[in-house]
Amino acid sequence: MVEKGIVSWDRIFYISAGLVVLGLLLSFFSKTLSFITWIILISLWTEIPGFINENLIEINLSEFFFVLLAIHFGGFWIGLLGIVYTAMLPVFSRMWKPSLAIKGSVAFAIAIGTAPFFYYNVYNQNLLWTLYTYTGILFGIIAILSIFLTTGQFFQEVKLLAIALPLAYLTNLIYVFALENWAIGMFLPTPHFPGLYKIIIILCMAGIGAYIYFNKKK
């Protein structure tokens, strides 16, 4: 697969294929870890608009899903997972600068880690307000880290945050309104990623793989 522009499509494909295989294998040992793997895959795919244009970073569903994961599996462990997830984003796109990914991973871990506290103890299990608070903490920490760690990039990153922040609050509202019941349904009564979704994903990956293979043959 040929990498075009700023996005590494080959890495997205191969990492996605690896997550599909991992999700299938883990289903024999841990339904929970398998479920989390499938959620990470879906989250990664929703990052693609932000891989193409930095102003679209907040369109992703990863934050929506990670907050739900933290609420159900614990903020500490999902926060650690969030560090790895965010730190890996520059691998897929040059739009993600390593410095922003490092600051983002720290902020992401803290914001995700505190999400269950706000969800259960402050907002009486209100997902929208939990996401709003998560977003405020995330952006606040990134801004503070930018001041002290990457002063030269501060104004550039503030400009990016000024665009991303209102978009984040808008997408939070849309996603909760449109997807909350559907998403929570995958967590209750026990975490389960529907078999139909797995089949669709596997068929999509197989189709893309076949396309790549035959194009290389030509």
DRENPA-3360 file (N, C-alpha, C; in nm, 2 decimals, always signed):
BEGIN
1 = MVEKGIVS = +0.08/-0.12/+0.00/+0.00/+0.00/+0.00/+0.09/+0.12/+0.00 ~ +0.06/+0.22/-0.08/+0.14/+0.34/-0.10/+0.09/+0.45/+0.00 ~ +0.18/+0.51/+0.08/+0.14/+0.61/+0.17/+0.12/+0.74/+0.09 ~ +0.01/+0.81/+0.11/-0.02/+0.93/+0.04/-0.03/+1.04/+0.14 ~ +0.03/+1.16/+0.10/+0.01/+1.28/+0.18/+0.06/+1.26/+0.32 ~ -0.01/+1.31/+0.42/+0.03/+1.30/+0.56/-0.01/+1.18/+0.64 ~ -0.10/+1.10/+0.58/-0.16/+0.99/+0.65/-0.09/+0.86/+0.60 ~ -0.05/+0.78/+0.70/+0.01/+0.65/+0.67/-0.10/+0.54/+0.66;
9 = WDRIFYIS = -0.16/+0.53/+0.55/-0.27/+0.43/+0.53/-0.23/+0.29/+0.55 ~ -0.11/+0.26/+0.51/-0.06/+0.12/+0.53/-0.06/+0.08/+0.68 ~ -0.01/+0.18/+0.76/+0.00/+0.15/+0.91/-0.14/+0.14/+0.97 ~ -0.23/+0.22/+0.92/-0.37/+0.21/+0.97/-0.43/+0.07/+0.94 ~ -0.40/+0.03/+0.81/-0.46/-0.10/+0.77/-0.40/-0.22/+0.85 ~ -0.26/-0.22/+0.86/-0.20/-0.33/+0.93/-0.22/-0.33/+1.08 ~ -0.23/-0.22/+1.14/-0.26/-0.21/+1.28/-0.41/-0.26/+1.30 ~ -0.49/-0.21/+1.21/-0.63/-0.25/+1.22/-0.65/-0.41/+1.21;
17 = AGLVVLGL = -0.58/-0.46/+1.11/-0.58/-0.61/+1.09/-0.53/-0.68/+1.22 ~ -0.42/-0.62/+1.28/-0.37/-0.68/+1.40/-0.47/-0.68/+1.51 ~ -0.54/-0.57/+1.52/-0.65/-0.55/+1.63/-0.76/-0.65/+1.60 ~ -0.80/-0.67/+1.48/-0.90/-0.77/+1.45/-0.86/-0.91/+1.49 ~ -0.74/-0.95/+1.46/-0.69/-1.08/+1.50/-0.68/-1.09/+1.65 ~ -0.63/-0.99/+1.71/-0.62/-0.99/+1.86/-0.76/-0.99/+1.93 ~ -0.85/-0.92/+1.87/-0.99/-0.92/+1.93/-1.05/-1.06/+1.92 ~ -1.02/-1.13/+1.81/-1.08/-1.27/+1.79/-1.01/-1.37/+1.89;
25 = LLSFFSKT = -0.88/-1.35/+1.90/-0.80/-1.45/+1.98/-0.84/-1.43/+2.13 ~ -0.85/-1.30/+2.17/-0.88/-1.27/+2.31/-1.02/-1.32/+2.35 ~ -1.11/-1.33/+2.26/-1.24/-1.38/+2.29/-1.24/-1.52/+2.35 ~ -1.13/-1.59/+2.33/-1.12/-1.73/+2.39/-1.07/-1.72/+2.53 ~ -1.01/-1.61/+2.57/-0.95/-1.60/+2.70/-1.01/-1.50/+2.79 ~ -1.05/-1.38/+2.73/-1.11/-1.28/+2.81/-1.21/-1.20/+2.73 ~ -1.34/-1.21/+2.76/-1.44/-1.14/+2.68/-1.42/-0.99/+2.70 ~ -1.37/-0.95/+2.82/-1.36/-0.80/+2.85/-1.24/-0.74/+2.76;
33 = LSFITWII = -1.13/-0.81/+2.76/-1.02/-0.76/+2.68/-1.05/-0.76/+2.53 ~ -1.12/-0.86/+2.49/-1.16/-0.87/+2.35/-1.25/-0.75/+2.32 ~ -1.35/-0.73/+2.41/-1.44/-0.61/+2.39/-1.36/-0.48/+2.38 ~ -1.27/-0.46/+2.47/-1.19/-0.34/+2.47/-1.11/-0.32/+2.34 ~ -1.06/-0.44/+2.29/-0.98/-0.43/+2.16/-1.07/-0.39/+2.04 ~ -1.19/-0.44/+2.03/-1.28/-0.40/+1.93/-1.32/-0.25/+1.94 ~ -1.34/-0.20/+2.06/-1.37/-0.06/+2.08/-1.25/+0.03/+2.04 ~ -1.13/-0.02/+2.07/-1.01/+0.06/+2.03/-1.00/+0.07/+1.88;
41 = LISLWTEI = -1.04/-0.04/+1.81/-1.03/-0.04/+1.66/-1.13/+0.06/+1.61 ~ -1.26/+0.06/+1.66/-1.36/+0.15/+1.61/-1.31/+0.30/+1.64 ~ -1.25/+0.32/+1.76/-1.20/+0.45/+1.80/-1.09/+0.50/+1.70 ~ -1.00/+0.41/+1.67/-0.89/+0.44/+1.57/-0.95/+0.49/+1.44 ~ -1.05/+0.41/+1.39/-1.10/+0.45/+1.26/-1.17/+0.59/+1.26 ~ -1.23/+0.63/+1.37/-1.29/+0.76/+1.38/-1.19/+0.87/+1.40 ~ -1.06/+0.83/+1.42/-0.96/+0.94/+1.42/-0.91/+0.98/+1.28 ~ -0.95/+0.91/+1.18/-0.90/+0.94/+1.05/-0.93/+1.08/+1.00;
49 = PGFINENL = -1.05/+1.14/+1.02/-1.06/+1.29/+0.98/-0.95/+1.38/+1.04 ~ -0.92/+1.35/+1.17/-0.82/+1.43/+1.24/-0.68/+1.40/+1.19 ~ -0.66/+1.28/+1.13/-0.53/+1.24/+1.07/-0.51/+1.33/+0.94 ~ -0.62/+1.36/+0.88/-0.61/+1.43/+0.75/-0.61/+1.58/+0.77 ~ -0.69/+1.63/+0.87/-0.69/+1.78/+0.90/-0.70/+1.80/+1.05 ~ -0.60/+1.87/+1.10/-0.59/+1.89/+1.24/-0.71/+1.96/+1.30 ~ -0.78/+2.03/+1.23/-0.90/+2.10/+1.28/-1.02/+2.01/+1.30 ~ -1.00/+1.88/+1.25/-1.11/+1.78/+1.27/-1.07/+1.68/+1.38;
57 = IEINLSEF = -0.97/+1.71/+1.46/-0.93/+1.61/+1.56/-1.04/+1.57/+1.65 ~ -1.13/+1.66/+1.69/-1.23/+1.63/+1.79/-1.36/+1.57/+1.73 ~ -1.35/+1.53/+1.60/-1.47/+1.46/+1.54/-1.47/+1.31/+1.59 ~ -1.35/+1.26/+1.64/-1.34/+1.12/+1.67/-1.44/+1.08/+1.78 ~ -1.46/+0.95/+1.79/-1.54/+0.89/+1.89/-1.46/+0.82/+2.00 ~ -1.33/+0.84/+1.99/-1.24/+0.77/+2.09/-1.27/+0.82/+2.23 ~ -1.28/+0.95/+2.25/-1.30/+1.01/+2.38/-1.44/+0.96/+2.44 ~ -1.54/+0.96/+2.35/-1.67/+0.91/+2.40/-1.66/+0.77/+2.45;
65 = FFVLLAIH = -1.59/+0.68/+2.37/-1.58/+0.54/+2.41/-1.49/+0.52/+2.53 ~ -1.38/+0.60/+2.54/-1.28/+0.58/+2.65/-1.35/+0.63/+2.78 ~ -1.43/+0.73/+2.78/-1.50/+0.77/+2.90/-1.59/+0.66/+2.94 ~ -1.66/+0.59/+2.85/-1.75/+0.48/+2.88/-1.67/+0.36/+2.94 ~ -1.55/+0.34/+2.88/-1.46/+0.23/+2.92/-1.42/+0.26/+3.07 ~ -1.38/+0.38/+3.09/-1.33/+0.42/+3.23/-1.45/+0.40/+3.33 ~ -1.57/+0.44/+3.29/-1.68/+0.43/+3.38/-1.71/+0.29/+3.42 ~ -1.69/+0.20/+3.33/-1.72/+0.06/+3.35/-1.60/-0.03/+3.40;
73 = FGGFWIGL = -1.48/+0.01/+3.36/-1.37/-0.07/+3.40/-1.26/-0.01/+3.49 ~ -1.29/+0.12/+3.52/-1.20/+0.19/+3.61/-1.11/+0.29/+3.54 ~ -1.10/+0.41/+3.60/-1.03/+0.52/+3.54/-0.88/+0.50/+3.53 ~ -0.82/+0.43/+3.63/-0.68/+0.41/+3.64/-0.63/+0.33/+3.52 ~ -0.69/+0.21/+3.50/-0.65/+0.12/+3.39/-0.68/+0.17/+3.25 ~ -0.79/+0.23/+3.24/-0.82/+0.29/+3.11/-0.74/+0.41/+3.08 ~ -0.71/+0.49/+3.19/-0.61/+0.60/+3.17/-0.48/+0.56/+3.12 ~ -0.43/+0.44/+3.17/-0.30/+0.39/+3.13/-0.31/+0.35/+2.98;
81 = LGIVYTAM = -0.42/+0.29/+2.95/-0.45/+0.25/+2.81/-0.45/+0.37/+2.72 ~ -0.51/+0.48/+2.77/-0.52/+0.61/+2.69/-0.39/+0.67/+2.67 ~ -0.29/+0.65/+2.76/-0.16/+0.70/+2.73/-0.10/+0.63/+2.61 ~ -0.11/+0.50/+2.61/-0.05/+0.43/+2.49/-0.12/+0.47/+2.36 ~ -0.25/+0.47/+2.37/-0.33/+0.50/+2.25/-0.30/+0.64/+2.19 ~ -0.29/+0.74/+2.28/-0.27/+0.88/+2.23/-0.12/+0.89/+2.18 ~ -0.03/+0.83/+2.26/+0.11/+0.84/+2.22/+0.14/+0.78/+2.08 ~ +0.05/+0.68/+2.04/+0.07/+0.61/+1.92/+0.02/+0.69/+1.80;
89 = LPVFSRMW = -0.06/+0.79/+1.82/-0.13/+0.86/+1.70/-0.03/+0.92/+1.60 ~ +0.09/+0.97/+1.64/+0.18/+1.02/+1.53/+0.23/+0.91/+1.44 ~ +0.21/+0.78/+1.48/+0.25/+0.67/+1.39/+0.16/+0.67/+1.27 ~ +0.04/+0.72/+1.28/-0.06/+0.71/+1.17/-0.06/+0.83/+1.09 ~ -0.02/+0.94/+1.14/-0.03/+1.07/+1.06/+0.07/+1.17/+1.11 ~ +0.13/+1.24/+1.01/+0.22/+1.35/+1.05/+0.15/+1.47/+1.09 ~ +0.02/+1.47/+1.09/-0.06/+1.58/+1.14/-0.05/+1.59/+1.29 ~ -0.02/+1.47/+1.35/-0.01/+1.46/+1.50/+0.14/+1.47/+1.53;
97 = KPSLAIKG = +0.18/+1.59/+1.58/+0.32/+1.61/+1.62/+0.35/+1.53/+1.75 ~ +0.47/+1.47/+1.76/+0.50/+1.39/+1.88/+0.48/+1.47/+2.01 ~ +0.52/+1.60/+2.01/+0.51/+1.68/+2.13/+0.36/+1.69/+2.18 ~ +0.27/+1.71/+2.08/+0.13/+1.72/+2.11/+0.08/+1.59/+2.16 ~ +0.13/+1.48/+2.10/+0.08/+1.35/+2.14/+0.12/+1.32/+2.29 ~ +0.25/+1.36/+2.32/+0.30/+1.33/+2.46/+0.21/+1.41/+2.56 ~ +0.19/+1.54/+2.53/+0.11/+1.62/+2.62/-0.03/+1.57/+2.62 ~ -0.08/+1.53/+2.51/-0.22/+1.48/+2.50/-0.24/+1.35/+2.57;
105 = SVAFAIAI = -0.13/+1.27/+2.57/-0.15/+1.14/+2.64/-0.15/+1.16/+2.79 ~ -0.07/+1.25/+2.85/-0.07/+1.28/+2.99/-0.21/+1.34/+3.03 ~ -0.25/+1.44/+2.95/-0.38/+1.51/+2.98/-0.50/+1.41/+2.96 ~ -0.49/+1.32/+2.86/-0.59/+1.22/+2.84/-0.60/+1.12/+2.96 ~ -0.49/+1.08/+3.01/-0.49/+0.99/+3.12/-0.55/+1.05/+3.24 ~ -0.52/+1.17/+3.27/-0.58/+1.24/+3.39/-0.73/+1.26/+3.37 ~ -0.76/+1.31/+3.25/-0.91/+1.34/+3.23/-0.99/+1.21/+3.23 ~ -0.94/+1.11/+3.17/-1.01/+0.98/+3.17/-1.01/+0.92/+3.31;
113 = GTAPFFYY = -0.90/+0.93/+3.38/-0.89/+0.87/+3.52/-0.99/+0.93/+3.61 ~ -1.02/+1.06/+3.59/-1.12/+1.13/+3.69/-1.26/+1.12/+3.64 ~ -1.28/+1.07/+3.52/-1.42/+1.06/+3.46/-1.52/+0.98/+3.55 ~ -1.48/+0.86/+3.60/-1.57/+0.79/+3.68/-1.62/+0.86/+3.81 ~ -1.52/+0.94/+3.87/-1.56/+1.02/+3.99/-1.67/+1.11/+3.96 ~ -1.65/+1.19/+3.85/-1.76/+1.29/+3.81/-1.89/+1.22/+3.77 ~ -1.88/+1.11/+3.70/-2.00/+1.04/+3.65/-2.08/+0.99/+3.77 ~ -2.02/+0.93/+3.86/-2.09/+0.86/+3.97/-2.12/+0.95/+4.09;
121 = NVYNQNLL = -2.02/+1.04/+4.12/-2.03/+1.12/+4.25/-2.07/+1.26/+4.23 ~ -2.06/+1.32/+4.11/-2.09/+1.46/+4.09/-2.22/+1.48/+4.00 ~ -2.23/+1.40/+3.89/-2.33/+1.43/+3.79/-2.44/+1.32/+3.79 ~ -2.44/+1.23/+3.89/-2.55/+1.13/+3.91/-2.57/+1.05/+3.78 ~ -2.45/+1.00/+3.72/-2.45/+0.92/+3.60/-2.50/+0.99/+3.48 ~ -2.47/+1.12/+3.47/-2.51/+1.20/+3.35/-2.38/+1.20/+3.26 ~ -2.39/+1.13/+3.15/-2.28/+1.11/+3.06/-2.24/+1.24/+2.99 ~ -2.34/+1.32/+2.95/-2.30/+1.45/+2.88/-2.22/+1.54/+2.97;
129 = WTLYTYTG = -2.26/+1.56/+3.09/-2.18/+1.65/+3.18/-2.05/+1.59/+3.21 ~ -2.04/+1.46/+3.22/-1.91/+1.39/+3.24/-1.82/+1.42/+3.13 ~ -1.87/+1.41/+3.01/-1.79/+1.44/+2.89/-1.75/+1.59/+2.88 ~ -1.84/+1.67/+2.92/-1.80/+1.82/+2.92/-1.69/+1.84/+3.02 ~ -1.70/+1.78/+3.14/-1.59/+1.80/+3.24/-1.46/+1.74/+3.19 ~ -1.47/+1.62/+3.13/-1.35/+1.55/+3.08/-1.29/+1.65/+2.98 ~ -1.36/+1.71/+2.89/-1.31/+1.79/+2.78/-1.24/+1.91/+2.84 ~ -1.30/+1.97/+2.94/-1.24/+2.09/+3.01/-1.11/+2.06/+3.08;
137 = ILFGIIAI = -1.10/+1.94/+3.14/-0.98/+1.90/+3.21/-0.87/+1.87/+3.10 ~ -0.91/+1.80/+3.00/-0.82/+1.76/+2.89/-0.75/+1.89/+2.83 ~ -0.83/+1.98/+2.79/-0.78/+2.10/+2.72/-0.71/+2.19/+2.82 ~ -0.75/+2.20/+2.94/-0.68/+2.28/+3.04/-0.54/+2.23/+3.07 ~ -0.53/+2.10/+3.08/-0.40/+2.04/+3.11/-0.30/+2.06/+2.99 ~ -0.36/+2.03/+2.87/-0.27/+2.05/+2.75/-0.22/+2.20/+2.74 ~ -0.31/+2.29/+2.77/-0.27/+2.43/+2.76/-0.16/+2.46/+2.87 ~ -0.18/+2.41/+2.99/-0.08/+2.43/+3.09/+0.06/+2.37/+3.05;
145 = LSIFLTTG = +0.05/+2.25/+3.00/+0.18/+2.18/+2.96/+0.24/+2.25/+2.84 ~ +0.16/+2.31/+2.76/+0.22/+2.39/+2.64/+0.29/+2.51/+2.69 ~ +0.24/+2.57/+2.79/+0.31/+2.69/+2.85/+0.45/+2.66/+2.90 ~ +0.46/+2.55/+2.97/+0.58/+2.51/+3.04/+0.68/+2.42/+2.96 ~ +0.62/+2.34/+2.87/+0.71/+2.25/+2.81/+0.74/+2.28/+2.66 ~ +0.65/+2.34/+2.59/+0.67/+2.38/+2.45/+0.63/+2.52/+2.42 ~ +0.70/+2.61/+2.49/+0.66/+2.75/+2.49/+0.66/+2.80/+2.34 ~ +0.75/+2.76/+2.26/+0.76/+2.81/+2.12/+0.64/+2.77/+2.04;
153 = QFFQEVKL = +0.57/+2.67/+2.08/+0.45/+2.62/+2.00/+0.32/+2.66/+2.07 ~ +0.33/+2.74/+2.17/+0.21/+2.77/+2.25/+0.10/+2.84/+2.17 ~ +0.14/+2.94/+2.10/+0.03/+3.02/+2.02/-0.03/+2.93/+1.91 ~ +0.06/+2.85/+1.85/+0.00/+2.76/+1.74/-0.09/+2.66/+1.80 ~ -0.06/+2.61/+1.92/-0.15/+2.51/+1.98/-0.27/+2.57/+2.04 ~ -0.26/+2.69/+2.09/-0.38/+2.76/+2.14/-0.48/+2.79/+2.03 ~ -0.42/+2.82/+1.91/-0.51/+2.84/+1.79/-0.58/+2.71/+1.76 ~ -0.51/+2.60/+1.77/-0.57/+2.47/+1.74/-0.68/+2.43/+1.85;
161 = LAIALPLA = -0.65/+2.46/+1.97/-0.74/+2.43/+2.08/-0.86/+2.52/+2.07 ~ -0.85/+2.64/+2.03/-0.96/+2.74/+2.01/-1.06/+2.69/+1.91 ~ -1.01/+2.61/+1.81/-1.10/+2.56/+1.71/-1.16/+2.42/+1.76 ~ -1.07/+2.35/+1.83/-1.11/+2.21/+1.87/-1.21/+2.21/+1.99 ~ -1.20/+2.31/+2.08/-1.28/+2.31/+2.20/-1.43/+2.32/+2.17 ~ -1.47/+2.42/+2.10/-1.62/+2.43/+2.07/-1.66/+2.31/+1.99 ~ -1.58/+2.26/+1.90/-1.61/+2.14/+1.82/-1.63/+2.02/+1.91 ~ -1.54/+2.01/+2.01/-1.55/+1.90/+2.11/-1.68/+1.90/+2.18;
169 = YLTNLIYV = -1.72/+2.02/+2.23/-1.85/+2.03/+2.30/-1.97/+2.00/+2.22 ~ -1.96/+2.04/+2.09/-2.07/+2.02/+2.00/-2.08/+1.87/+1.97 ~ -1.97/+1.80/+1.94/-1.97/+1.66/+1.91/-2.01/+1.58/+2.03 ~ -1.97/+1.62/+2.15/-2.01/+1.55/+2.27/-2.17/+1.55/+2.28 ~ -2.23/+1.67/+2.25/-2.37/+1.68/+2.26/-2.44/+1.59/+2.16 ~ -2.38/+1.59/+2.03/-2.44/+1.51/+1.93/-2.42/+1.36/+1.96 ~ -2.31/+1.32/+2.00/-2.28/+1.17/+2.02/-2.37/+1.12/+2.14 ~ -2.38/+1.20/+2.25/-2.46/+1.15/+2.36/-2.61/+1.14/+2.32;
177 = FALENWAI = -2.65/+1.24/+2.24/-2.79/+1.24/+2.20/-2.82/+1.12/+2.11 ~ -2.73/+1.10/+2.01/-2.75/+1.00/+1.91/-2.71/+0.86/+1.95 ~ -2.60/+0.85/+2.03/-2.54/+0.72/+2.05/-2.53/+0.66/+2.19 ~ -2.58/+0.74/+2.29/-2.56/+0.70/+2.43/-2.63/+0.56/+2.45 ~ -2.76/+0.55/+2.42/-2.83/+0.43/+2.44/-2.77/+0.31/+2.37 ~ -2.73/+0.33/+2.24/-2.67/+0.22/+2.16/-2.53/+0.18/+2.23 ~ -2.45/+0.28/+2.26/-2.32/+0.25/+2.32/-2.33/+0.18/+2.45 ~ -2.41/+0.23/+2.54/-2.43/+0.17/+2.68/-2.49/+0.03/+2.66;
185 = GMFLPTPH = -2.57/+0.01/+2.56/-2.62/-0.13/+2.54/-2.51/-0.23/+2.51 ~ -2.39/-0.19/+2.47/-2.29/-0.29/+2.45/-2.22/-0.32/+2.58 ~ -2.24/-0.24/+2.68/-2.17/-0.26/+2.81/-2.26/-0.34/+2.90 ~ -2.39/-0.34/+2.88/-2.48/-0.40/+2.97/-2.56/-0.51/+2.90 ~ -2.60/-0.62/+2.98/-2.56/-0.64/+3.12/-2.42/-0.68/+3.14 ~ -2.35/-0.73/+3.04/-2.21/-0.75/+3.04/-2.15/-0.70/+2.91 ~ -2.02/-0.66/+2.91/-1.96/-0.60/+2.78/-1.97/-0.71/+2.67 ~ -2.02/-0.66/+2.56/-2.03/-0.75/+2.44/-2.02/-0.67/+2.31;
193 = FPGLYKII = -1.94/-0.71/+2.22/-1.93/-0.65/+2.09/-2.01/-0.73/+2.00 ~ -2.12/-0.68/+1.94/-2.21/-0.77/+1.86/-2.14/-0.84/+1.75 ~ -2.17/-0.97/+1.73/-2.11/-1.05/+1.62/-2.13/-0.99/+1.49 ~ -2.25/-0.93/+1.46/-2.27/-0.87/+1.33/-2.17/-0.76/+1.30 ~ -2.13/-0.68/+1.40/-2.03/-0.57/+1.38/-1.90/-0.64/+1.35 ~ -1.86/-0.75/+1.41/-1.74/-0.81/+1.39/-1.73/-0.87/+1.24 ~ -1.84/-0.92/+1.20/-1.85/-0.98/+1.06/-1.83/-0.86/+0.96 ~ -1.90/-0.75/+0.98/-1.89/-0.64/+0.89/-1.74/-0.59/+0.89;
201 = IILCMAGI = -1.68/-0.58/+1.01/-1.54/-0.53/+1.01/-1.45/-0.62/+0.94 ~ -1.46/-0.75/+0.96/-1.38/-0.85/+0.90/-1.39/-0.85/+0.75 ~ -1.52/-0.84/+0.70/-1.54/-0.83/+0.56/-1.48/-0.71/+0.50 ~ -1.49/-0.60/+0.57/-1.43/-0.47/+0.52/-1.28/-0.49/+0.51 ~ -1.22/-0.54/+0.61/-1.07/-0.56/+0.62/-1.03/-0.66/+0.51 ~ -1.11/-0.77/+0.49/-1.08/-0.87/+0.38/-1.09/-0.80/+0.24 ~ -1.19/-0.72/+0.22/-1.20/-0.65/+0.10/-1.09/-0.56/+0.07 ~ -1.05/-0.48/+0.17/-0.94/-0.39/+0.15/-0.81/-0.47/+0.13;
209 = GAYIYFNK = -0.79/-0.58/+0.20/-0.67/-0.66/+0.18/-0.66/-0.72/+0.04 ~ -0.78/-0.77/-0.01/-0.78/-0.82/-0.14/-0.75/-0.72/-0.25 ~ -0.80/-0.60/-0.23/-0.78/-0.49/-0.32/-0.63/-0.45/-0.32 ~ -0.57/-0.45/-0.21/-0.42/-0.42/-0.20/-0.34/-0.53/-0.27 ~ -0.38/-0.65/-0.24/-0.31/-0.77/-0.29/-0.31/-0.77/-0.45 ~ -0.43/-0.75/-0.51/-0.44/-0.76/-0.65/-0.38/-0.63/-0.72 ~ -0.38/-0.52/-0.65/-0.31/-0.40/-0.70/-0.16/-0.42/-0.71 ~ -0.11/-0.48/-0.60/+0.03/-0.51/-0.60/+0.07/-0.61/-0.71;
217 = KK = -0.02/-0.71/-0.73/+0.01/-0.81/-0.84/+0.02/-0.75/-0.98 ~ -0.07/-0.64/-1.00/-0.07/-0.58/-1.12/+0.05/-0.49/-1.14;
% end
